[in-house]
């Protein structure tokens, strides 16, 4: 028995865009049929010419609960996700207290999440000094993989790892067949420029940009690629920023290494030249670089050197963002953008001639593959009926009052973007309609 049919003249599947009727039963897609194929008795949502996309799968979200819920939390973030077309997300292991670096930490995270999730939520574990004995147990308890830092993470609960600690961990993860996600910056090049910037104006974005040179990413990726070859561990570079490091990723992939990489909407939409001094909402690490760098990232996505786009939603309180002083040195680094991840990416993709099929590959299929979410990421028989009706031609004015993140501090405030999510479906049930949440607790813990 078919519960519902969702149809449109523009359904985005891995094969292309076509008129189709999506048959849904028990939360799953049973068939992608001809547009006119509507079984008797089935409820029909006919979106006419509005594109239907697979729900976004965001594999890089900092939810911060428990422990730092004043920064963000499951309820606020997952509602923002649903409004923006994200139907599944994977939570990063740091910023919460305790972090997800032990089985007990994961249990605390799951307990905090229950009953609060508007969309499906999975969890990454963390690789930190001294927790190699926890990794197998965390996988048994359900983490999708692990995150590590090669540089100070900014929070004392989540230490960074050097080559000596990382190598045995990667051997373990290779045996467990789960990915390692790497914050790919090392301290050496950053420390080398610190003295020369000591007297520079901390309110200038140029000061912050100079403090995180591309060499920090280049050296980190060279190290990670070497360890990937040595251990065979599936390795993923998160929030890639520096265009000069792209050839290192391309060479590793050409050599057949199991290495992938992502970038983020803020690297694809913004450019250093347009960031005002004192505008600390733009601060993130690695930093947003110049226009030429942005265009190189777009070429790398088109060529497949970069696999996917994830939000790296990393909010904090306005006080920690140093909004009053505009001090980039003192401000917490992280961009809040979960709710606008899809339109921000589509705005720039469309300008460069990319299609909704490309966006679905970068923001749904590839992230689902990274996190091992076989039921997610595409409109196809057997997948979860996670769908979004996305008016790709509509304009979205990002009013701060519309943002559902816990705090309204975002560089996207007052931006005009392309594309509006009209409705979001989670396993066939409509959870957002016209920008308004209809259900706030239907998400499952993956």
Phi and psi in degrees as a GROMACS rama.xvg file:
@    title "Ramachandran Plot"
@    xaxis  label "Phi"
@    yaxis  label "Psi"
@TYPE xy
-90.251  125.118  UNK-2
-78.2225  -40.728  UNK-3
-153.911  149.529  UNK-4
-120.861  125.949  UNK-5
-111.176  120.773  UNK-6
-134.306  158.285  UNK-7
-162.405  159.365  UNK-8
-77.0857  -6.36216  UNK-9
-137.885  76.1623  UNK-10
-95.2875  127.381  UNK-11
-95.5092  108.605  UNK-12
-115.833  170.392  UNK-13
-58.605  -22.0368  UNK-14
-86.6251  -15.8802  UNK-15
143.56  -162.811  UNK-16
-112.202  127.465  UNK-17
-154.785  160.357  UNK-18
-67.7714  131.614  UNK-19
-160.403  159.219  UNK-20
-116.921  120.719  UNK-21
-93.1699  114.532  UNK-22
-88.651  130.208  UNK-23
-124.356  132.341  UNK-24
-145.236  131.251  UNK-25
59.4554  30.1675  UNK-26
84.704  -5.57804  UNK-27
-111.719  155.046  UNK-28
-79.517  119.326  UNK-29
-92.0105  -24.8116  UNK-30
-166.654  142.343  UNK-31
-106.872  102.856  UNK-32
-106.531  177.259  UNK-33
-59.4996  150.887  UNK-34
-55.7522  -36.0691  UNK-35
-83.6802  -4.5772  UNK-36
-84.1997  95.2848  UNK-37
-127.22  108.423  UNK-38
-62.1278  146.447  UNK-39
-59.5191  135.746  UNK-40
88.1478  -9.5666  UNK-41
-80.397  139.281  UNK-42
-66.5947  140.469  UNK-43
-123.71  125.868  UNK-44
-107.385  104.671  UNK-45
-101.177  111.056  UNK-46
-95.1933  8.66535  UNK-47
53.533  -111.843  UNK-48
-100.34  4.88957  UNK-49
-73.3891  128.077  UNK-50
-62.6028  141.405  UNK-51
-110.754  120.625  UNK-52
-113.426  158.349  UNK-53
-65.9311  146.936  UNK-54
-56.4412  143.648  UNK-55
-66.657  139.257  UNK-56
-111.677  108.958  UNK-57
-103.775  109.572  UNK-58
-95.7224  16.1995  UNK-59
-145.047  82.5769  UNK-60
-133.584  132.214  UNK-61
-101.687  106  UNK-62
-90.713  -26.7529  UNK-63
72.9468  -1.58341  UNK-64
-105.882  136.371  UNK-65
-84.1404  170.142  UNK-66
101.529  -41.0105  UNK-67
-129.269  43.1165  UNK-68
-65.5431  -18.4478  UNK-69
-68.911  -16.1976  UNK-70
-82.0186  -47.4983  UNK-71
-167.498  167.788  UNK-72
-156.759  172.278  UNK-73
-60.8952  -44.9017  UNK-74
-63.9683  -51.9581  UNK-75
-66.8995  -44.7078  UNK-76
-68.6408  -41.6067  UNK-77
-72.9086  -29.2836  UNK-78
-68.5933  -41.0998  UNK-79
-60.5588  -41.892  UNK-80
-59.1824  -47.9662  UNK-81
-61.7079  -42.6764  UNK-82
-62.8386  -34.0651  UNK-83
-87.7354  2.36853  UNK-84
94.4531  6.12221  UNK-85
-88.7466  124.323  UNK-86
-107.831  -15.6473  UNK-87
-141.453  140.07  UNK-88
-141.249  159.52  UNK-89
-122.224  126.213  UNK-90
-85.1411  136.397  UNK-91
-76.1358  151.632  UNK-92
-83.9433  -8.68568  UNK-93
-104.889  173.611  UNK-94
80.4241  -22.7218  UNK-95
-84.4989  160.47  UNK-96
-129.398  109.532  UNK-97
-79.2565  158.818  UNK-98
-73.8604  166.191  UNK-99
-87.8404  64.9908  UNK-100
-117.764  -2.25943  UNK-101
-137.66  165.041  UNK-102
-63.254  -36.1571  UNK-103
-65.7898  -38.5034  UNK-104
-63.1731  -41.2222  UNK-105
-64.6139  -41.2396  UNK-106
-61.4914  -40.6067  UNK-107
-64.6309  -39.9491  UNK-108
-63.5466  -46.5929  UNK-109
-65.4313  -38.9929  UNK-110
-63.0128  -39.5724  UNK-111
-68.2194  -29.609  UNK-112
-81.0408  -28.1761  UNK-113
-57.9725  130.762  UNK-114
79.4608  0.60503  UNK-115
-113.195  -1.30831  UNK-116
-101.053  122.642  UNK-117
-80.2867  -22.4292  UNK-118
-129.793  172.001  UNK-119
-71.6491  141.391  UNK-120
-132.224  126.962  UNK-121
-112.259  178.048  UNK-122
-136.068  136.16  UNK-123
-91.9268  145.349  UNK-124
-91.5517  176.791  UNK-125
-121.813  142.336  UNK-126
-100.327  116.173  UNK-127
-133.522  165.941  UNK-128
-56.7121  127.931  UNK-129
87.8175  3.54557  UNK-130
-110.147  21.8901  UNK-131
-56.8284  -33.2069  UNK-132
-70.1583  -12.203  UNK-133
-91.3706  -16.465  UNK-134
-63.9562  -47.0133  UNK-135
-63.5175  -40.241  UNK-136
-65.3124  -37.6601  UNK-137
-64.754  -38.8073  UNK-138
-64.5125  -43.1344  UNK-139
-60.2076  -32.1522  UNK-140
-85.5617  -5.92896  UNK-141
118.429  4.38376  UNK-142
-65.9119  151.86  UNK-143
-87.7393  -12.0108  UNK-144
161.396  -162.676  UNK-145
-138.697  150.377  UNK-146
-116.062  143.705  UNK-147
-139.729  160.862  UNK-148
-114.892  141.599  UNK-149
-101.437  10.4693  UNK-150
-151.982  164.478  UNK-151
-51.4734  126.16  UNK-152
-78.0573  -17.2189  UNK-153
97.7846  -12.2663  UNK-154
-126.47  136.345  UNK-155
-69.7125  -21.2151  UNK-156
-73.8192  -14.2391  UNK-157
-127.872  92.0025  UNK-158
-75.8068  159.508  UNK-159
-93.3074  158.298  UNK-160
-117.465  142.053  UNK-161
-98.649  -177.127  UNK-162
-59.9368  -37.844  UNK-163
-63.4859  -37.7854  UNK-164
-82.7993  -32.124  UNK-165
-74.7655  -36.5348  UNK-166
-58.2408  -52.4238  UNK-167
-63.6784  -33.3769  UNK-168
-64.2937  -39.9929  UNK-169
-67.3369  -34.871  UNK-170
-61.3356  -42.2275  UNK-171
-63.3783  -45.0935  UNK-172
-67.4411  -32.6881  UNK-173
-60.9047  -41.4435  UNK-174
-68.3663  -31.3657  UNK-175
-84.0952  -10.7944  UNK-176
60.0994  42.1263  UNK-177
-125.358  154.412  UNK-178
-80.4364  154.749  UNK-179
-107.419  124.744  UNK-180
-100.679  129.805  UNK-181
-119.876  125.121  UNK-182
-76.5875  104.683  UNK-183
-96.0743  73.181  UNK-184
-136.89  142.753  UNK-185
-117.099  159.772  UNK-186
-77.9279  -26.4384  UNK-187
-51.0067  -57.5464  UNK-188
-64.4331  -29.2671  UNK-189
-70.9696  -43.9106  UNK-190
-63.3386  -33.2211  UNK-191
-66.2523  -26.6102  UNK-192
-100.941  -5.06931  UNK-193
-60.4152  -44.5077  UNK-194
-63.2339  -38.5787  UNK-195
-69.9122  -17.8655  UNK-196
-103.361  2.6731  UNK-197
-59.0832  -32.3244  UNK-198
-105.277  5.74731  UNK-199
-72.7564  155.285  UNK-200
-67.6333  116.637  UNK-201
-71.4294  -10.8013  UNK-202
-84.2025  -14.4019  UNK-203
-82.7816  131.31  UNK-204
-62.4384  -33.0181  UNK-205
-59.0033  -33.0102  UNK-206
-64.635  -47.4356  UNK-207
-65.2911  -44.0876  UNK-208
-58.6054  -42.3847  UNK-209
-66.6517  -23.1964  UNK-210
-77.0352  -13.5147  UNK-211
-123.667  73.9096  UNK-212
-67.6394  154.252  UNK-213
-55.9307  -27.9738  UNK-214
-59.1087  -27.8694  UNK-215
-63.3545  -38.8143  UNK-216
-74.8681  -40.6791  UNK-217
-58.9242  -48.2806  UNK-218
-66.6949  -37.4778  UNK-219
-65.2905  -43.2741  UNK-220
-69.8681  -35.3275  UNK-221
-60.9232  -42.4965  UNK-222
-64.2276  -47.6812  UNK-223
-64.1905  -41.0254  UNK-224
-62.9843  -39.742  UNK-225
-63.9329  -42.9942  UNK-226
-70.8026  -31.8635  UNK-227
-62.3537  -44.0278  UNK-228
-65.2173  -38.1972  UNK-229
-71.5301  -38.49  UNK-230
-101.659  -22.5347  UNK-231
76.3816  8.39246  UNK-232
-71.6646  135.961  UNK-233
-66.3984  123.932  UNK-234
-128.813  137.575  UNK-235
-133.136  128.259  UNK-236
-88.9423  122.442  UNK-237
-90.7813  159.896  UNK-238
32.5444  58.2313  UNK-239
-70.5599  135.198  UNK-240
-122.634  -44.0143  UNK-241
-81.4321  117.175  UNK-242
-62.4117  -30.8163  UNK-243
-66.3016  -18.0047  UNK-244
-92.4743  -5.94565  UNK-245
-60.5125  -38.6211  UNK-246
-60.2616  -30.986  UNK-247
-64.2715  -41.8268  UNK-248
-66.2169  -43.4576  UNK-249
-61.5469  -40.8843  UNK-250
-66.7645  -39.9697  UNK-251
-62.458  -41.3504  UNK-252
-68.694  -39.6255  UNK-253
-63.3921  -29.0651  UNK-254
-79.6479  -1.68262  UNK-255
85.8732  13.3479  UNK-256
-72.5458  147.398  UNK-257
-79.4152  64.4133  UNK-258
-122.826  128.736  UNK-259
-127.075  172.465  UNK-260
-155.142  152.935  UNK-261
-124.337  161.649  UNK-262
-128.191  -174.922  UNK-263
-129.73  156.054  UNK-264
-56.7798  -36.2049  UNK-265
-68.7671  -28.6904  UNK-266
-74.286  -26.0467  UNK-267
-89.5391  -19.1927  UNK-268
-104.062  -46.0058  UNK-269
-93.3961  168.191  UNK-270
-146.645  150.107  UNK-271
-56.3339  -34.3353  UNK-272
-61.1393  -24.3622  UNK-273
-106.326  9.12237  UNK-274
-88.4186  118.184  UNK-275
-70.3276  149.867  UNK-276
-60.5635  141.891  UNK-277
81.9379  -4.78929  UNK-278
-87.7617  74.9353  UNK-279
-70.1402  -9.70776  UNK-280
-63.2359  -18.4038  UNK-281
-85.6823  -8.678  UNK-282
-70.98  128.964  UNK-283
-154.541  166.273  UNK-284
-132.775  123.835  UNK-285
-61.5404  165.078  UNK-286
-82.6689  164.406  UNK-287
-72.9272  122.383  UNK-288
-101.196  -164.472  UNK-289
-82.1012  178.659  UNK-290
-62.6596  -42.0938  UNK-291
-61.4575  -38.9907  UNK-292
-62.8462  -43.8717  UNK-293
-58.0867  -44.4495  UNK-294
-65.8159  -33.3783  UNK-295
-66.0801  -36.6544  UNK-296
-63.7578  -41.2468  UNK-297
-63.1093  -40.4434  UNK-298
-64.3555  -37.9578  UNK-299
-66.3617  -35.4493  UNK-300
-64.4394  -46.4919  UNK-301
-62.2503  -35.9022  UNK-302
-84.1626  -14.4454  UNK-303
92.9235  3.52623  UNK-304
-66.3059  -38.2805  UNK-305
-100.874  134.763  UNK-306
-92.4979  -34.7937  UNK-307
-153.109  169.497  UNK-308
-122.028  126.283  UNK-309
-132.891  153.037  UNK-310
-72.3316  -31.991  UNK-311
48.0983  47.682  UNK-312
-63.7756  111.188  UNK-313
-137.717  77.4284  UNK-314
-86.9914  168.862  UNK-315
-154.22  -176.66  UNK-316
-73.038  154.887  UNK-317
-56.5823  -34.3301  UNK-318
-63.1931  -43.9403  UNK-319
-67.7376  -23.06  UNK-320
-81.3266  -0.324575  UNK-321
53.2783  42.5188  UNK-322
-65.4403  -28.318  UNK-323
-72.1066  -39.3981  UNK-324
-96.7314  -21.4202  UNK-325
67.2209  27.0182  UNK-326
-87.7112  106.249  UNK-327
-66.7713  -29.6465  UNK-328
-69.8824  -41.0739  UNK-329
-81.9105  -26.6158  UNK-330
-67.0084  146.104  UNK-331
-65.1153  140.664  UNK-332
-94.8245  118.812  UNK-333
167.591  136.788  UNK-334
-101.061  131.38  UNK-335
-92.8695  115.697  UNK-336
-156.352  16.5538  UNK-337
-56.5176  -42.6674  UNK-338
-71.765  -22.2971  UNK-339
-113.902  12.3534  UNK-340
-56.9809  -46.1012  UNK-341
-67.8336  -54.3105  UNK-342
-63.5965  -33.005  UNK-343
-63.0904  -42.3205  UNK-344
-69.7353  -43.3014  UNK-345
-64.5031  -37.1542  UNK-346
-53.6899  -47.9467  UNK-347
-80.1846  -34.3409  UNK-348
-62.1733  -45.5529  UNK-349
-62.1676  -38.4789  UNK-350
-61.1872  -27.5282  UNK-351
-102.322  11.865  UNK-352
84.1271  11.9953  UNK-353
-83.5244  160.128  UNK-354
-108.819  171.022  UNK-355
-64.3037  -27.5319  UNK-356
-63.4238  -41.9197  UNK-357
-61.6185  -47.3491  UNK-358
-61.3971  -41.6274  UNK-359
-63.7113  -35.1242  UNK-360
-67.2145  -43.4544  UNK-361
-74.2874  -32.9096  UNK-362
-110.331  -7.38813  UNK-363
-125.515  -62.4634  UNK-364
-66.3537  -50.3974  UNK-365
-66.9559  -43.0083  UNK-366
-62.7423  -38.8698  UNK-367
-61.2073  -39.3758  UNK-368
-65.209  -43.2295  UNK-369
-57.4525  -44.6393  UNK-370
-88.2797  3.83404  UNK-371
67.2718  32.3817  UNK-372
-97.7289  81.1346  UNK-373
-66.58  -21.0435  UNK-374
-88.6484  -1.17613  UNK-375
-114.228  170.187  UNK-376
96.6308  -4.00612  UNK-377
-158.902  153.991  UNK-378
-90.4697  97.6508  UNK-379
-157.932  153.981  UNK-380
-57.8237  135.164  UNK-381
94.6397  -15.4054  UNK-382
-85.4937  158.315  UNK-383
-60.1813  143.661  UNK-384
-82.9891  62.9891  UNK-385
-95.0446  108.88  UNK-386
-135.392  154.388  UNK-387
-135.64  137.532  UNK-388
-91.5573  113.599  UNK-389
-121.984  107.511  UNK-390
-76.6316  93.7473  UNK-391
-69.7096  -16.3917  UNK-392
-99.2286  -7.55896  UNK-393
-79.9864  153.753  UNK-394
-93.3932  138.953  UNK-395
-116.741  113.879  UNK-396
-94.7732  115.931  UNK-397
-82.8898  87.7953  UNK-398
-79.6552  133.836  UNK-399
-53.5189  -35.553  UNK-400
-64.1493  -23.311  UNK-401
-78.4476  -23.1681  UNK-402
-68.6304  131.157  UNK-403
-99.6586  -2.22816  UNK-404
-55.2128  158.508  UNK-405
-57.7059  -36.3784  UNK-406
-121.344  152.546  UNK-407
-90.7728  9.09756  UNK-408
-78.211  106.069  UNK-409
-153.83  141.812  UNK-410
-67.8096  -13.0253  UNK-411
-82.4238  -7.08552  UNK-412
-54.9461  127.809  UNK-413
71.2559  9.82302  UNK-414
-74.7645  149.105  UNK-415
-103.143  117.851  UNK-416
-115.668  170.735  UNK-417
-106.872  130.538  UNK-418
106.874  127.941  UNK-419
-128.82  128.971  UNK-420
-79.0553  115.349  UNK-421
-87.3826  -32.0482  UNK-422
-156.641  149.381  UNK-423
-127.574  133.032  UNK-424
-115.121  133.087  UNK-425
-117.137  114.791  UNK-426
48.7456  44.5992  UNK-427
86.1499  -11.1895  UNK-428
-97.5299  132.492  UNK-429
-75.1033  119.441  UNK-430
-109.245  -12.658  UNK-431
-139.287  135.399  UNK-432
-138.164  123.589  UNK-433
58.4518  34.3971  UNK-434
80.834  4.85933  UNK-435
-113.528  124.424  UNK-436
-64.5394  133.087  UNK-437
-100.485  -23.3113  UNK-438
-146.545  135.43  UNK-439
-121.227  8.05016  UNK-440
-140.209  22.6866  UNK-441
-90.9446  -3.90153  UNK-442
-69.4109  146.163  UNK-443
-107.436  155.105  UNK-444
-89.8196  118.236  UNK-445
